[in-house]
């Protein structure tokens, strides 16, 4: 096949294009490939564009999900803080109930365990935990309302006794460590099991020891060994009687800054932390005693320390005002009974 191309310009010659069989086959193949390419593009292009749009949408949704997830975690953290504050307030109000001698409702004596949610999605555990926190906080707030009403009623009707309740720590701030708790322990000196009728708070020598409530000093000094060998071991000692029906004991003092018969106000310095008597290191031995059928019996002092929280707070509250049986602890010295 021959194709002649004539130009409109007479000066230009005639161009001839010979289409042989091989050239025709090549042109046919090129045309076929071009047509196939157009068809493929028409089919694939929408899917490619759709995939690109879906990827962009997925990325946007992923970013939004992450943002909402961070906000969710922040809200749960705030709820955790609120629940912890409510729990601390419950502990304080339960302590006040025990200090005032009020009956503590059974549901208020211990906290509510949080359920463990089954995993379902990336944020399902956080959502479920937040919901359980919300439920527990609502229960805590309901308990607080009831406890607060009882405490408020008692304070209104016992205004005179309130200043005499030993409700503060004898050591202020956080520069002390609980080294021995109330209860049965092994003596570091004799190796025998004995009842420890108070708590030991380690602190630097010279740390001020303050009266936890208004009261009158009934003993200040050191018990003579001939009169009472057990109380002689406590070294320099101050014993305070409070009008609300409590007696507090402060032992192993370095300095005694109070005198027998002196009236103290809550916060007054009555001595300093020391290492006198049978003491292996500087600390304050602190007791709270209440009157009983057989004299002044010791009870857990941490129940009355409202300005400090302990790691085993729930356990302390659960024990309540239950003290040792008569004969397992040393009675107060004769001059302080």
Secondary structure, 3 states (H helix, E strand, C coil): CEEEECCCCCCCCCEEEECCHHHHHHHHHHHHHHHHHHHHHHHHHHHHHHHHHHHHHHHHHHHHHHHHHHHHHHHHHHHHHHHHHHHHHHHHHHHHHHHHCCCCCHHHHCCCCCCCCCCCCCCHHHHHHHHHHHHHHHHHHHHHHHHHHHHHHHHHHCHHHHCCCCCCCCCCCCCCEEEECCEEEECCCCCCEEEECCEEEECCCCCEEECCCCEEEEEEECCCCCCCHHHHCCCEEEEEEECCCEEEEEEEEEEECCCCCCEECCCCEEEEEECCCCCCCCEEEEEEEEEECCEEEEECHHHHCCCCCCCCHHHHHHHCCCCCCCCCCCCCCHHHC
